Amino acid sequence: MPEPRTWQLTAGSAALGLALAAVAVTAAGPWDGGQRTAERTRAAAPTAGGAHHAPLPAPAAPRRPAPAPSAPGVLTALHAPAPAGHPTDLAAVLVPLLADPGLGTLRTASVVDTATGKQLYGEGAGTPMTPASTVKIATAAAALSALGPDHRIPTTVTAAPDGRSITLTGGGDPTLDPARLKSLAEDTARALKARGRTSVRLAYDTSLYRGPSLHPIGPNENLAPVVALMTREGRLDDSTSGPAPRAADPARDTATAFAGFLAGAGVTITGDPAPGPTPRAAPLARTESAPLADLVERTLTHSDNDLAEALARQTALARRQPAGFQDAEKAVHDELARLRLPLAGARFADGSGLDRRDRVSAALLTGLLTRAADPTRPALRPLLTGLPVGGFTGTLATRFATAPAGAGLVRAKTGTLTGVNTLAGTVVTPDGRLLAFAFLAGRTASPFEAQSALDRLSAALADRKRPHAPPFEP
């Protein structure tokens, strides 16, 4: 569903928002020399499809004046001792906003102080709801827990014992692009020529994944067939995000392109590429994805459905389970159970959130974000660094028109299906606390009204204009 936006930041508000964003994002960490991991490595380029909607229009570029070199700090340090004062009645702030008709007839909420793990506010927090794309937080957490942030997904080429054929084997990396595929072909050609081979047959192996390749929603521009070998997420146009025409057989198309690159490198391919098993031998050549931490950031920032489904299957493979929809569902559930999270009624029918049978609670989402903020769990930190910044990046780039207090301070994963709108993330309060929140709405009539209401809810936690607002306490 399209989500058009009509607002534009002024130069002054952009400067303030960027300053606030810098502090909030830095708090999420980890950063290296001022850059997020994915930005530093450039391995996770900003490409991906959204959840179930058309691509967002590009926001107008605001003028950004140079920051004052002597500007004082905007926020106090996170987790610092709270100033003395009476607890703010958080319910008094949120209850009227939750009553917004734009949120439909089903709505749940959870707000947690990440420093203490205590719930500051909850309404139906344990009730399972259709999460839409906020389920990607759970998918990503399971993958990070099972594999670690440094894991990379390989694509390999292996020669048969007689040297007359080679097999291109998919490892489940939807970020494989033509440049890496060409480099893999060139490495393969060098290895073949070193063996005295300049003509081979080519097979391709997608057996790593089991079961149906089509998502239960059927052929869809938001998601390619879920196979272990593909290039550019099966996109048939030049797009790098949002819905796009998708290949019916991404694996065959990738193998055909690989054959062309081999020919360009001086190796003749006899016959057409065909499915086949991988020989039991050491690979001739391989290419690897960016580290899992970067893939998670990309998945969350741009709501990448193809990557999310790949992460769910990588979790299954890590636990020596077959990699299909049902097996990935069990693997994600079991991995989150190891993190001791509230899973009553939870279901992970897919990794992307396109399946309406998914169920998570607001408490589960805030629990995941709180785990990611725990200094003793650094492997989960990409759950925070990957969240879009309100009004600036990813799927939140053009949000917060009706809630400017949240621009630059709210970081959150969006969720959008017809009749379902969700938002889960973190926010830095005026006193420097990092809160995790989740707001889930169902039976919504208008995505635009629902999104604006969700923006106002999250922005209320960061509103610096509330007079005499002491820290939130349970």
C-alpha positions in Angstrom: 0.0 0.0 0.0 1.4 3.4 -0.8 2.3 5.7 2.0 2.7 9.2 0.5 4.0 12.0 2.6 3.5 15.7 2.1 5.8 17.4 4.7 9.2 18.9 4.4 11.6 19.9 7.2 12.7 23.5 7.4 16.4 24.2 7.6 16.2 25.1 11.3 14.2 22.0 12.3 16.5 19.8 10.2 19.6 21.1 12.1 17.9 20.4 15.5 16.6 17.0 14.3 20.0 15.9 13.0 21.7 16.9 16.3 19.1 14.9 18.3 19.4 12.0 15.9 23.2 11.9 16.3 22.8 11.6 20.1 20.0 9.0 20.0 21.8 6.9 17.3 25.1 7.0 19.1 23.4 5.7 22.2 22.2 2.7 20.3 25.8 1.8 19.2 28.0 0.1 18.2 29.8 2.8 16.2 33.2 2.9 14.7 34.7 6.3 14.1 31.3 7.9 14.0 29.8 5.4 11.5 27.4 2.5 12.0 28.9 -0.9 11.1 27.0 -1.3 7.9 27.9 2.2 6.8 31.5 1.7 7.6 31.8 -1.6 5.6 29.6 -0.5 2.7 28.6 -4.1 2.5 25.0 -3.6 3.2 23.9 -1.1 0.6 20.4 0.5 1.2 18.4 -1.8 -1.0 15.3 -3.8 -0.1 11.6 -4.2 -0.5 9.1 -2.9 2.0 6.6 -4.9 3.9 3.4 -4.8 1.8 3.3 -1.4 0.3 4.6 0.7 -2.6 7.9 2.5 -2.4 7.9 5.8 -0.4 8.4 9.0 -2.4 11.9 10.5 -1.8 11.7 13.3 0.8 12.8 16.7 -0.2 16.4 17.3 0.8 16.5 19.9 3.6 19.1 22.6 3.7 21.6 21.7 6.5 23.5 24.6 8.0 26.9 23.8 9.5 26.5 22.9 13.2 27.8 25.3 15.8 31.2 24.1 17.0 30.5 25.0 20.6 27.0 23.6 20.8 26.3 22.1 24.2 25.2 18.5 24.6 21.6 17.8 23.8 20.9 14.9 26.0 22.3 13.5 29.2 24.0 10.2 29.2 21.8 7.1 29.0 21.2 5.1 32.2 22.5 8.0 34.3 20.8 8.3 37.7 17.4 9.9 37.4 16.9 13.4 38.8 14.8 13.6 41.9 11.1 14.2 41.3 7.7 12.6 41.3 7.0 9.9 38.7 5.3 11.1 35.6 1.9 9.5 35.1 2.7 7.8 31.8 -0.8 6.5 31.5 -2.1 10.0 31.5 0.0 10.8 28.5 -0.6 7.6 26.5 -4.2 6.6 27.2 -5.7 9.5 25.3 -3.4 8.9 22.4 -4.2 5.2 22.3 -7.9 6.2 22.1 -7.3 7.8 18.7 -9.9 6.3 16.3 -7.2 6.0 13.7 -5.8 3.0 15.7 -8.9 0.9 14.9 -10.7 -1.4 17.4 -7.7 -3.5 18.5 -4.7 -1.9 20.1 -2.0 -3.0 22.5 1.0 -1.2 24.0 4.1 -1.8 26.0 6.8 0.7 27.2 9.9 -0.6 29.1 12.9 1.2 30.7 15.8 -0.7 29.1 18.1 0.2 32.0 15.9 -1.7 34.5 13.8 -4.0 32.3 10.7 -2.8 34.1 7.5 -2.1 32.2 6.5 1.5 32.6 3.2 1.2 30.8 1.2 -1.7 29.3 -2.2 -2.2 27.8 -2.8 -5.7 26.6 0.9 -6.1 26.5 0.8 -9.9 26.5 -1.9 -10.2 23.9 -0.7 -11.8 20.6 -1.4 -9.5 17.7 -0.7 -9.6 13.9 2.6 -7.7 13.9 3.2 -7.1 10.2 6.8 -6.2 9.6 7.7 -5.6 13.2 8.1 -9.4 13.3 11.4 -8.8 11.6 12.7 -7.7 15.0 12.1 -11.3 16.2 13.5 -12.8 13.0 16.7 -10.8 13.2 17.1 -11.5 16.9 16.9 -15.2 16.4 19.4 -15.2 13.6 21.9 -13.1 15.6 21.5 -15.4 18.6 21.9 -18.5 16.6 24.8 -17.4 14.3 26.5 -14.4 15.8 26.9 -11.0 14.2 30.0 -12.0 12.2 28.4 -14.9 10.2 28.5 -14.6 6.4 26.4 -16.4 3.9 28.5 -18.2 1.2 27.8 -18.9 -2.5 30.3 -21.4 -3.9 31.4 -23.2 -7.1 32.6 -26.8 -6.9 34.1 -29.0 -9.7 33.1 -32.6 -10.3 36.0 -35.2 -9.7 36.5 -35.6 -13.4 36.7 -31.8 -13.9 34.1 -31.8 -16.7 31.4 -30.0 -14.8 31.0 -27.4 -12.1 28.1 -26.6 -9.7 27.1 -23.1 -8.6 25.7 -23.7 -5.0 23.4 -21.2 -3.3 23.9 -20.6 0.4 20.8 -18.4 0.8 22.3 -15.0 0.2 19.7 -12.7 -1.5 22.2 -9.8 -1.5 24.3 -11.5 -4.2 24.7 -8.9 -7.0 26.0 -9.0 -10.5 29.4 -7.5 -9.5 30.0 -10.3 -6.9 28.7 -12.9 -9.3 31.1 -11.7 -12.0 34.0 -11.8 -9.5 33.0 -15.3 -8.6 33.0 -16.3 -12.2 36.5 -14.8 -12.8 37.9 -16.6 -9.7 36.3 -19.8 -11.0 37.8 -19.3 -14.5 41.2 -18.9 -13.1 40.9 -22.1 -11.0 39.7 -24.0 -14.0 42.4 -22.8 -16.3 45.0 -23.7 -13.7 43.6 -27.3 -14.0 43.8 -27.1 -17.8 40.0 -26.7 -18.3 38.4 -24.1 -20.6 35.2 -25.9 -21.3 32.7 -27.3 -18.7 29.1 -28.0 -18.0 27.3 -25.9 -15.4 24.8 -27.1 -12.8 23.2 -25.1 -10.0 22.2 -26.4 -6.6 19.4 -24.9 -4.5 18.8 -27.9 -2.3 19.8 -26.0 0.9 16.2 -24.8 1.2 13.4 -27.3 1.5 9.6 -27.1 0.8 7.6 -24.6 -1.2 9.5 -21.6 -2.5 6.4 -19.4 -2.9 5.3 -17.5 0.2 1.7 -18.4 1.3 0.5 -15.1 -0.2 1.5 -16.4 -3.6 3.5 -14.5 -6.3 4.0 -11.0 -5.1 6.0 -7.9 -6.0 7.0 -7.6 -2.3 8.9 -10.9 -2.2 10.7 -13.1 -4.7 10.4 -16.9 -4.6 12.4 -17.9 -1.5 15.2 -19.9 -2.9 18.8 -20.5 -1.9 20.3 -18.9 -5.0 19.3 -15.5 -6.4 20.7 -12.2 -7.6 19.4 -8.8 -6.5 16.5 -10.5 -4.7 15.1 -11.6 -8.1 14.3 -8.0 -9.2 13.7 -7.6 -12.9 14.0 -3.8 -13.0 16.6 -1.3 -11.8 14.9 -0.7 -8.5 16.7 -1.1 -5.2 13.7 -0.9 -2.8 10.0 -1.3 -2.7 7.8 -3.6 -4.8 9.2 -4.7 -8.1 8.6 -7.3 -10.8 10.3 -10.5 -9.6 11.8 -13.4 -11.5 9.7 -16.6 -11.6 13.0 -18.7 -11.3 15.7 -16.6 -9.7 18.1 -19.5 -9.4 18.0 -20.3 -13.1 18.4 -16.7 -14.0 21.4 -16.4 -11.7 23.0 -19.5 -13.2 22.5 -18.2 -16.7 24.1 -14.9 -15.8 27.0 -16.8 -14.2 27.5 -18.8 -17.4 27.7 -15.5 -19.3 30.4 -14.2 -16.9 32.3 -17.4 -17.3 32.3 -17.1 -21.0 33.5 -13.5 -20.7 36.4 -14.9 -18.6 37.4 -17.4 -21.3 35.5 -20.6 -20.2 33.0 -22.2 -22.5 29.8 -23.6 -21.0 28.5 -26.6 -22.9 24.7 -26.8 -22.9 22.4 -24.8 -20.7 22.7 -24.6 -16.9 20.6 -27.2 -15.2 19.8 -28.1 -11.6 22.2 -30.6 -10.0 23.8 -31.7 -6.8 27.0 -30.2 -5.4 30.0 -32.6 -5.7 31.7 -33.7 -2.6 34.9 -31.7 -2.9 36.4 -28.4 -1.8 35.0 -25.4 -3.6 37.0 -23.9 -6.5 35.8 -20.4 -5.6 33.4 -18.7 -3.2 31.9 -15.3 -2.4 30.4 -14.3 0.9 27.7 -11.8 2.0 28.3 -8.9 4.4 28.4 -9.9 8.1 25.1 -10.8 9.6 25.1 -7.6 11.7 25.1 -5.6 8.5 22.3 -7.8 7.0 20.2 -7.3 10.1 20.6 -3.5 9.9 19.6 -3.5 6.3 16.6 -5.8 7.0 15.3 -3.5 9.7 16.1 -0.1 8.2 14.5 -0.9 4.8 12.0 -3.6 5.9 13.7 -6.1 3.5 11.3 -9.0 3.1 13.7 -11.2 1.1 16.5 -10.8 3.6 14.1 -11.4 6.5 13.1 -14.8 5.0 16.7 -15.6 4.4 17.5 -14.8 8.1 14.8 -17.1 9.3 16.2 -20.0 7.2 19.7 -19.3 8.3 18.5 -19.7 11.9 17.0 -23.1 11.0 20.2 -24.2 9.3 22.2 -23.1 12.3 20.1 -25.4 14.5 20.5 -28.3 11.9 16.9 -28.0 10.9 15.6 -28.2 7.3 15.2 -24.7 5.8 11.6 -24.3 4.9 8.8 -22.1 6.1 7.6 -24.5 8.8 11.2 -25.4 10.0 12.2 -21.8 10.1 9.1 -21.0 12.2 10.1 -23.6 14.8 13.8 -22.5 14.8 12.9 -18.9 15.4 10.5 -19.8 18.2 13.1 -22.1 19.8 15.9 -19.5 19.6 13.8 -16.8 21.2 12.8 -19.2 23.9 16.5 -19.6 24.7 16.5 -15.8 25.4 13.8 -16.3 27.9 11.3 -14.0 26.2 7.5 -14.0 26.7 6.3 -16.3 23.8 2.8 -17.2 24.9 0.6 -17.2 21.8 3.6 -16.2 19.5 3.8 -17.6 16.0 6.4 -16.9 13.3 4.6 -18.3 10.2 7.2 -16.4 8.1 10.2 -14.2 8.7 9.0 -11.1 6.9 5.6 -10.4 8.4 3.7 -10.7 5.2 1.8 -13.7 6.6 -1.2 -12.7 8.6 -0.9 -15.8 10.7 2.1 -14.3 12.5 1.4 -13.4 16.1 3.6 -11.5 18.6 2.8 -9.4 21.7 3.9 -5.9 22.5 5.7 -7.4 25.5 7.7 -9.7 23.3 8.8 -6.8 21.0 9.9 -4.6 24.0 11.6 -7.6 25.5 13.6 -8.2 22.4 14.7 -4.5 22.3 15.5 -4.5 25.9 17.7 -7.6 25.4 19.5 -5.8 22.6 20.2 -2.8 24.9 21.7 -5.1 27.5 25.5 -4.4 27.6 26.1 -8.2 28.3 24.5 -9.1 25.0 26.5 -7.3 22.3 25.6 -9.8 19.6 22.0 -8.4 19.6 23.0 -4.8 19.3 22.3 -4.6 15.6 18.6 -4.8 16.5 19.0 -1.2 17.7 21.5 0.1 15.2 19.3 -1.1 12.3 16.1 0.7 13.4 15.1 3.6 11.1 15.4 7.1 12.6 12.1 9.0 12.7 11.9 11.6 10.0 15.3 10.8 8.5 16.1 7.2 7.4 14.6 4.0 6.0 10.9 3.4 6.4 10.6 6.3 8.8 12.2 8.8 6.4 8.9 10.7 5.7 7.1 10.0 9.0 6.4 12.3 12.0 4.7 15.1 10.1 2.1 15.2 12.9 4.6 14.5 15.7 7.7 16.6 15.1 8.9 16.0 18.7 9.8 12.5 17.7 11.9 13.4 14.6 15.4 12.4 15.2 14.7 10.8 18.6 12.4 7.9 17.8 14.0 4.9 16.2 11.5 2.2 15.2 10.5 -0.7 13.0 7.3 -0.1 11.1 4.6 -2.6 10.2 2.0 -2.2 7.5 -0.7 -4.6 6.2 -4.2 -3.8 5.2 -6.0 -3.2 8.5 -2.8 -3.6 10.5 -0.4 -0.9 11.6 2.4 -1.3 14.1 5.5 0.5 15.4 8.2 -0.8 17.8 11.5 0.7 18.7 13.4 2.9 21.1 13.3 6.5 22.2 15.5 8.7 24.3 13.5 10.6 26.9 14.3 14.3 27.9 16.2 13.0 31.0 18.3 10.7 28.9 16.6 7.3 29.5 16.4 4.8 26.7 12.9 3.4 26.5 11.7 0.5 24.4 8.1 0.7 23.1 5.7 -1.3 21.0 2.3 -0.2 19.8 0.2 -2.6 17.7 -3.1 -1.7 16.1 -5.5 -3.9 14.3 -8.7 -3.4 12.3 -7.5 0.0 11.2 -9.5 1.8 8.5 -6.8 4.1 7.1 -3.0 3.5 7.2 -2.3 7.2 7.1 -4.4 7.9 10.2 -3.0 4.9 12.0 0.6 5.8 11.2 0.1 9.4 12.4 -1.4 8.1 15.6 1.5 5.7 16.1 3.9 8.5 15.5 2.2 10.7 18.1 2.4 7.9 20.7 6.1 7.3 20.3 6.9 11.1 20.1 5.0 11.6 23.4 7.8 9.6 25.1 10.4 12.0 23.7 8.5 15.3 23.9 10.9 17.9 25.4 8.2 20.5 25.5 6.2 18.9 28.3 6.6 21.2 31.3 8.3 19.9 34.4 8.4 16.3 33.2 10.5 14.2 35.6 11.7 10.8 34.5 9.2 8.0 33.9 9.1 5.5 36.6 7.1 2.3 37.1 
